[in-house]
Amino acid sequence: MKNESSIGKLYLTGAFSLAGTSVVAARFVSGTIGVFTIAAVSLFFASLTLLPICARRLVAAFRSMTLTTGIEILLQAVFGMLLFRFCLFNGISRTSSLEAGVLTGATPAITALLAWVFLKEKLRANTFFGLAATVTGVVLVQGLAGLRGGLEPEHLFGNILVLCAAASESIFNILSRTAVLNGAKQSRPLDPLTQTALVTMTALILCCVPAAFEQPVVRLASLNFVGWAALLWLGIFVTALAYICWYSGI
């Protein structure tokens, strides 16, 4: 059991580390193409990566899917991918990558608080230390930004959006944890690979409609190699691999 716990923590560390790179990767395309276009294209690349690997599992999952499982997948797609990307991509275009990186670091702290409230998980001493460090980091980064010339409303709004992205990801973390606990009671629970594919494709469908109003073809045609590489990274590593690590860890 202790060995399984250690492996789980390694998976979660990998998931959070990969998710953290989204701040840097998104910077290369933010402002050039629309936020929903960024999300849709990156999710498309993630789906292309996942489909060949788990096509048969997806067919079986669709056949045995219940209404409850479908709602859980929809909510995870909305909070973990749609709202997270919408808030993050809009936020980093208004603030610095450094501030965004520190602010997204609030995700584990918010997740711990939500788990304490909704899942009745205990808060240990090291959790309180992490919460204190997160709050201190957020306060300090706002203070430093103010010293550099004052926090303009647009800049402050960007930081709030990034914090909203962290909160959205935290809600996703709780939803996915609850889904795993509920799935364990079923005869055929979803494996991490299949669950990642289902949530990713659901989020892709949700992003396609608003992305269509952002002139995606014209704007994507203007992207350079670095921009396409950033979208590939967001799709394959920040989405597919990071979420597989997350579902495996929890």
N, C-alpha and C positions, 0 to 999 in steps of 0.2 A: 504494500500500500504506500509506503514511504517513497519507494522508487517511482511508482506511478505519479505521485504528487510532484516529485522533482522533474519528471519528464513533462508533466502538465505545465509547470512554471516555465520551463524552457520554451515550450510552444507559445505560451502567452507573451514571453519576452520577445520572441521572434515576431509575433503578430504586431505588438505595439511598436517595435523598432521599424518594421516595414511601413506601418501606417504613418509613422512620424516623417518619413521621407516624402509624403504627399505634399507637405508645405513647400519643399524645394522644387519638386517636379512640376507642381501646378504653377509656380512662378514663371516658368518658361512659356506658358500658353495663356496665362491669365491676362485679359485685356485684348488679346489677339482674336480669340474666338469666344463665343458665348459660354456661360457656365454650364448650361444644360448640354451644349454640344461637347464640351470637355468630358462631362460625365457620361454621355451616351457613347462617345467613341471609345473611351477607356473601358467602359463596361462591355462594349462590343468585342474589343480585343481580349478581355477576360473570358467572355463566353466562347470565343473561338479557341482559346487555350483549354477550357474545361470540357467542352462538348465531346471531342474525340476520345477523351479519357473515360468519361462516365455516361456515355449515351445509353447503354443498356440499363444502367442503374436508374437513369432518369425515367425511362419507360416504366419500369417496375414501380418507381416512386409515384408516378402519375396515377397508375392503376389502383394503388392502395391508399392514396391520399384522402384524408378526411377534411371536413370543413374547418375544423379547429387548426389542423396543420397548415391549411391554405391561408388562414387568417394570420397565423404566426409568421409565415414566410412573407406575407404582404407587409406586416408591421416592421419586420426586420429590414426589408428593402426600403421602406419609407424613411425610417430613422437612421439606419446604418449606412445607407448609400445615397439616397436622394437628398434628404435634408442635410446630412453631413457635408456632402459635396457642394450643395447650394450655398450653405453658410460659409464654408471654408473658402471656396473659390471667389465669392464676393468679398470676403473679408481680407484675403491676402492682397487684393488689388488696392486696398486702402491703407494697409499697414506694412510694417517691415517683416521680412522672413524671420528675423531673430525674435521679435515680439510674438509672431504667430506660432513659432516653435515652442516658446515658453508657455503660451496660453493653451495650446493643444495638449501640453503636458498635464493639464488639469484633469484630463479624462480619467486616469486611474483613481484620482481622489474623489471625483464625482461618482464614479462607479461604486467605490467603497461605501459612500454614504447611501446611495440608492439600494445597494445590497443589504445594508444594515436596516433600512426602513422597510423595504418590500420583501426581502428574502430572509430577514431575521438572522443574517450572518453576523458573527461577533466582530467587533472592532478591537484589534490587538494594539499593543503599544507602538509597534513599528508602523501600523496604519495611521495612528494619530500623528506620528512624526512625519509621515508622507503628506498628510493633509496640511500640516503646519508649513512644510517646505513648499508645497504648491501655492498656498495662500501668500506666503512671503515672496515667492517668485513673481506672482501676478502683480502684487503691490509694487515691488521693486521695478519691474519692467515698465509699469505705468509712470512711476516717479522719474525714471531715467528718460523716458520719452518726453516727459514734461520739461525736464531740464534742458533738453536739446532744442527747445524752441516752443514748447507748449503743445498740448494735445488739442489739435483742431477738431471740430465736430466730426469731420469725415474720417479722420484718423481714429478717433474714439469709437465711432460707429463700426469701423473695420475690426477693432479689437473685440467689440461686443459680439460681432458676427462670428469671429473665431471661437469665442467662448461658447456661443450657441452651437457651433459645430462640435465642440468637445462634449457639450451636454447631450446632443443628439447621438453621438457615438456611445456615450454612457448608457443612455436609454436602450440603445441597440444591444449593448452588452448584457443588460438585465433581461431583455426580451429573449435573447438567444440562450441565456442560461436557463430561463424558465422553460423554453422550448425543449432543451436537452433533457431537463428533469421530467417533463411530460412525456417526451419520446422514449425515455427509459422504461416507462410503464407499458409501452406498446409492444406488440409481438415483432414488428419490423421497424425499428427506429431508423431515422435517416443517418447515414454516415456523413462525416465532415465534408467529403468531396461532393456528394450529391446535394447536401444542404447549401454549400457555397454556390453551386451551379444554379440551383433553384432561386436563391435570393438574388444572385447576379442577373439572371435573365428577367426576373420580375422587375428589378430596378431599371433595367435597360428599356423595357416596354414603357415604364412610367416616364422615363426621360425623353423618349423619342418625340412625343407630342410637343412639349414646350421647346425642344431643340429645333423643331421644324420652323419656328418663328424667328430664329437667330441667324438666318442666312448661312446655314452650315456649309453648303457646297462652295460658295464664294470664299468664305473665310478659311476653310480648310485648305483650299487651293493655294492660299498665300503662306501656309506654314512651311518653315524650313526643316532641315533634317533634325535639328535639336528639338523642335516642337513635336515632331512625330515620335522621336525617341522618348520624350517626356510622356506622351499619351500611351505609348507602349509600356513604359515603366508603371504608370498609374494603373493600367489594366492588368498586366501580368503579375507584378510584384505587390503593389499596394492593394489590389483587389483580390485576385485569384489566390496567390500564395499566402498573403496575410490572413485572409478569412479562413482558409484551410487550417492554418496554424491556430487561429482563434478557436474554431469549432473543435479541433483536436484537443486543445488545451483545456477547454471547459468541460 
